[in-house]
């Protein structure tokens, strides 16, 4: 699944890791879509942080604890956190 915001997921990854990344990417894409519906475009900083989440380098909870993200980015992050919670 190609997404204009995130790097493609390698088909060479083990199936379980690929599935986990796809799930995290769907959460991130949903968060961006919800924020955009509310008029908030994602900034470079949140896209980079969400890419780290997709890659498994950080959790959404760790991202939520950061103070340096600009306010509009927190809307994207909140929507992504909600999606992750709903899908669990």
Secondary structure, DSSP 8 states (H G I E B T S, - for coil): ---SSS----TTS-HHHHHHHHHHHHHHHHHHHHHHHTT----HHHHHHHHHHHTTSS-HHHHHT-S-S-HHHHHHHHHHHHHHHHH-
